Amino acid sequence: MIPVEVTQTPWHFTTWLDLLDHWQTVIAGVFALVAAFGTIVVTRRLANRQIAAAREEADRVIAATRAQTETTVRLERMRDAGKSVAAASELQSAVHRKRYPNGLNQLGDSRIG
């Protein structure tokens, strides 16, 4: 066996291919960071759009619920007003029956006499 002496030559690139060959890991890392940043930006935009759409839908549901509640309250008040009118009418009939137990004949007789 013949001993061979290997001498280290300082690294320097002579072509762009040499640069790519020696720095490929760093270049790949930079591309990975750019891709990760791009992914984060796109994901945030999509998430913000989904959040905005969800808020709009929630606002529509709240508005519809509010309108339904207002309608229910208005109908309840109308029903209560109807009950009040019916109760007043019943009270008036009861007072009339008590005052004139024989009906309207008494009223007609009092005018004649």
Secondary structure, 3 states (H helix, E strand, C coil): CCCCCCCCCCCCCCCHHHHHHHCHHHHHHHHHHHHHHHHHHHHHHHHHHHHHHHHHHHHHHHHHHHHHHHHHHHHHHHHHHHHHHHHHHHHHHHHHHHHCCCCCHHHHHHHHC
